[in-house]
């Protein structure tokens, strides 16, 4: 196991591993960690009581955080005609069709999110080998395959985050930057957690939110008490 850096070790001394913190306590603790030389991302990790091998328990979706993520997303839109004009007016960074498919095949990946109109997916789908492993393939479940191009682009620019359960039943998602006011981080955390709770599959039995922790890019995880967030 790689040795943790001095900054991480100093931060780890502040965390009681045997304790589960209230979210306001956890955020306050995060802000006490030794600072990195950049504005760290604050991320939440959810350990869920689901079986991702079952189709109906493969939780995936997207939402717009109340206070955004603190990161400006570069958006590529695959669309033609009026929908292409709509994407440009909404603030998409790149808009087109075949020319961008060719560029991606040649190794160009200077974007964070792809939005595609449904009529473009036959062509975009051919990029699956390139985009799939990087998690960049548009998907209706996350609102990135849609004719509502304007809304999709504006939501992404406003701080939309995607969440997806992995093979180990975990979800990792950002809720902002360490420079955010504590209240903004707390509100983003609550909004995301409520969304994850609402996504609980009916076939999932037992405890759903098994473990939840927040962390900064360079810091240790802090366990958060989510007993108030109960699936209906």
C-alpha positions as semicolon CSV with decimal commas, in nm:
position;residue;x (nm);y (nm);z (nm)
1;X;0,000;0,000;0,000
2;X;0,134;0,343;-0,094
3;X;0,234;0,564;0,195
4;X;-0,001;0,855;0,254
5;X;0,142;1,206;0,235
6;X;0,208;1,430;0,535
7;X;-0,099;1,646;0,465
8;X;-0,325;1,340;0,456
9;X;-0,177;1,202;0,777
10;X;-0,231;1,535;0,955
11;X;-0,593;1,542;0,837
12;X;-0,649;1,180;0,942
13;X;-0,552;1,269;1,301
14;X;-0,855;1,498;1,318
15;X;-1,102;1,223;1,224
16;X;-1,243;0,980;1,481
17;X;-1,280;0,660;1,276
18;X;-1,519;0,513;1,532
19;X;-1,759;0,806;1,505
20;X;-2,038;0,885;1,261
21;X;-2,068;1,262;1,225
22;X;-2,366;1,485;1,156
23;X;-2,327;1,645;0,813
24;X;-2,261;1,993;0,956
25;X;-1,991;1,849;1,183
26;X;-1,838;1,658;0,892
27;X;-1,819;1,968;0,670
28;X;-1,671;2,173;0,953
29;X;-1,408;1,903;1,000
30;X;-1,329;1,899;0,627
31;X;-1,257;2,269;0,641
32;X;-1,007;2,213;0,924
33;X;-0,791;1,981;0,713
34;X;-0,451;2,114;0,599
35;X;-0,506;2,294;0,269
36;X;-0,380;2,167;-0,067
37;X;-0,239;2,402;-0,332
38;X;-0,564;2,387;-0,530
39;X;-0,936;2,407;-0,457
40;X;-1,020;2,048;-0,373
41;X;-1,341;1,878;-0,481
42;X;-1,571;1,752;-0,205
43;X;-1,714;1,411;-0,288
44;X;-1,972;1,181;-0,130
45;X;-1,940;0,803;-0,133
46;X;-2,252;0,593;-0,076
47;X;-2,239;0,223;0,005
48;X;-2,581;0,088;-0,089
49;X;-2,775;-0,225;-0,004
50;X;-2,837;-0,319;-0,367
51;X;-2,724;-0,592;-0,604
52;X;-2,594;-0,424;-0,924
53;X;-2,604;-0,760;-1,102
54;X;-2,984;-0,731;-1,105
55;X;-3,112;-0,507;-1,385
56;X;-3,369;-0,332;-1,166
57;X;-3,106;-0,243;-0,904
58;X;-2,860;-0,071;-1,139
59;X;-2,919;0,277;-0,999
60;X;-2,831;0,555;-1,239
61;X;-2,947;0,910;-1,290
62;X;-2,862;1,278;-1,275
63;X;-2,966;1,592;-1,089
64;X;-2,883;1,960;-1,068
65;X;-2,722;2,050;-0,735
66;X;-2,873;2,359;-0,567
67;X;-2,536;2,534;-0,567
68;X;-2,364;2,361;-0,858
69;X;-2,036;2,172;-0,847
70;X;-1,793;2,463;-0,873
71;X;-1,669;2,324;-1,202
72;X;-1,754;2,454;-1,547
73;X;-1,839;2,156;-1,767
74;X;-1,738;2,152;-2,133
75;X;-2,036;2,027;-2,334
76;X;-2,036;1,863;-2,677
77;X;-2,374;1,832;-2,848
78;X;-2,448;1,600;-3,139
79;X;-2,740;1,758;-3,322
80;X;-2,847;1,889;-3,662
81;X;-3,053;2,178;-3,796
82;X;-3,267;2,369;-3,550
83;X;-3,155;2,153;-3,257
84;X;-2,792;2,243;-3,334
85;X;-2,885;2,613;-3,327
86;X;-3,071;2,555;-3,000
87;X;-2,760;2,394;-2,847
88;X;-2,539;2,683;-2,954
89;X;-2,783;2,939;-2,810
90;X;-2,794;2,746;-2,481
91;X;-2,416;2,772;-2,441
92;X;-2,283;2,439;-2,567
93;X;-1,908;2,451;-2,626
94;X;-1,908;2,227;-2,934
95;X;-2,201;2,147;-3,164
96;X;-2,200;1,927;-3,474
97;X;-2,230;1,574;-3,604
98;X;-1,996;1,381;-3,835
99;X;-1,697;1,613;-3,794
100;X;-1,691;1,552;-3,417
101;X;-1,743;1,178;-3,457
102;X;-1,433;1,172;-3,677
103;X;-1,237;1,387;-3,430
104;X;-1,322;1,155;-3,140
105;X;-1,217;0,853;-3,346
106;X;-0,884;1,030;-3,395
107;X;-0,838;1,070;-3,019
108;X;-0,997;1,409;-2,944
109;X;-1,162;1,416;-2,600
110;X;-1,161;1,781;-2,496
111;X;-1,506;1,778;-2,333
112;X;-1,669;1,662;-2,010
113;X;-2,023;1,572;-2,117
114;X;-2,193;1,471;-2,442
115;X;-2,556;1,547;-2,522
116;X;-2,712;1,388;-2,830
117;X;-3,053;1,408;-2,993
118;X;-3,213;1,062;-3,035
119;X;-3,181;1,076;-3,414
120;X;-2,801;1,106;-3,377
121;X;-2,756;0,800;-3,153
122;X;-2,716;0,551;-3,438
123;X;-2,395;0,734;-3,532
124;X;-2,285;0,827;-3,180
125;X;-2,333;0,465;-3,073
126;X;-2,046;0,367;-3,302
127;X;-1,816;0,553;-3,060
128;X;-1,905;0,313;-2,778
129;X;-1,560;0,156;-2,759
130;X;-1,406;0,497;-2,705
131;X;-1,670;0,670;-2,494
132;X;-1,808;0,377;-2,294
133;X;-1,501;0,298;-2,080
134;X;-1,464;0,669;-1,999
135;X;-1,827;0,705;-1,892
136;X;-1,894;0,960;-2,166
137;X;-2,163;0,781;-2,367
138;X;-2,493;0,975;-2,370
139;X;-2,777;0,799;-2,192
140;X;-3,153;0,869;-2,163
141;X;-3,142;0,791;-1,789
142;X;-2,912;1,087;-1,728
143;X;-3,097;1,319;-1,963
144;X;-2,817;1,333;-2,218
145;X;-3,012;1,166;-2,500
146;X;-3,294;1,411;-2,560
147;X;-3,461;1,650;-2,801
148;X;-3,479;1,901;-2,511
149;X;-3,130;2,020;-2,597
150;X;-3,160;2,365;-2,444
151;X;-3,264;2,229;-2,103
152;X;-2,997;1,960;-2,110
153;X;-2,715;2,205;-2,182
154;X;-2,835;2,462;-1,928
155;X;-2,873;2,196;-1,656
156;X;-2,520;2,071;-1,714
157;X;-2,380;2,423;-1,706
158;X;-2,578;2,493;-1,386
159;X;-2,413;2,207;-1,198
160;X;-2,575;1,883;-1,300
161;X;-2,413;1,570;-1,157
162;X;-2,455;1,213;-1,272
163;X;-2,460;0,920;-1,032
164;X;-2,424;0,551;-1,105
165;X;-2,384;0,249;-0,881
166;X;-2,066;0,052;-0,953
167;X;-2,004;-0,323;-0,935
168;X;-1,927;-0,297;-0,562
169;X;-2,263;-0,126;-0,488
170;X;-2,103;0,216;-0,439
171;X;-2,191;0,558;-0,579
172;X;-1,936;0,841;-0,588
173;X;-2,043;1,194;-0,676
174;X;-1,908;1,549;-0,625
175;X;-2,105;1,804;-0,421
176;X;-1,888;2,110;-0,470
177;X;-1,551;2,261;-0,387
178;X;-1,382;2,297;-0,049
179;X;-1,398;2,676;-0,095
180;X;-1,781;2,661;-0,091
181;X;-1,956;2,802;0,215
182;X;-2,041;2,522;0,459
183;X;-2,415;2,580;0,409
184;X;-2,386;2,530;0,034
185;X;-2,200;2,202;0,077
186;X;-2,457;2,085;0,332
187;X;-2,750;2,175;0,107
188;X;-2,588;2,002;-0,192
189;X;-2,525;1,693;0,022
190;X;-2,885;1,681;0,142
191;X;-3,024;1,727;-0,209
192;X;-2,807;1,450;-0,354
193;X;-2,876;1,213;-0,064
194;X;-3,253;1,266;-0,096
195;X;-3,226;1,188;-0,467
196;X;-3,028;0,868;-0,401
197;X;-3,285;0,762;-0,138
198;X;-3,574;0,818;-0,381
199;X;-3,394;0,597;-0,633
200;X;-3,413;0,292;-0,404
201;X;-3,540;-0,006;-0,607
202;X;-3,850;-0,176;-0,470
203;X;-3,672;-0,510;-0,493
204;X;-3,391;-0,393;-0,261
205;X;-3,431;-0,546;0,084
206;X;-3,268;-0,461;0,414
207;X;-3,075;-0,144;0,499
208;X;-3,038;0,075;0,189
209;X;-2,790;0,346;0,296
210;X;-2,531;0,119;0,453
211;X;-2,247;0,367;0,478
212;X;-2,203;0,727;0,365
213;X;-1,883;0,929;0,380
214;X;-1,761;1,264;0,252
215;X;-1,406;1,348;0,161
216;X;-1,196;1,610;-0,012
217;X;-0,962;1,527;-0,301
218;X;-0,654;1,495;-0,079
219;X;-0,821;1,409;0,252
220;X;-0,950;1,104;0,441
221;X;-1,314;0,998;0,446
222;X;-1,552;1,113;0,721
223;X;-1,850;0,889;0,799
224;X;-2,181;1,076;0,796
225;X;-2,496;0,998;0,994
226;X;-2,783;0,962;0,744
227;X;-3,041;0,814;0,983
228;X;-3,276;1,103;0,896
229;X;-3,277;0,997;0,530
230;X;-3,509;0,698;0,520
231;X;-3,652;0,547;0,202
232;X;-4,032;0,575;0,191
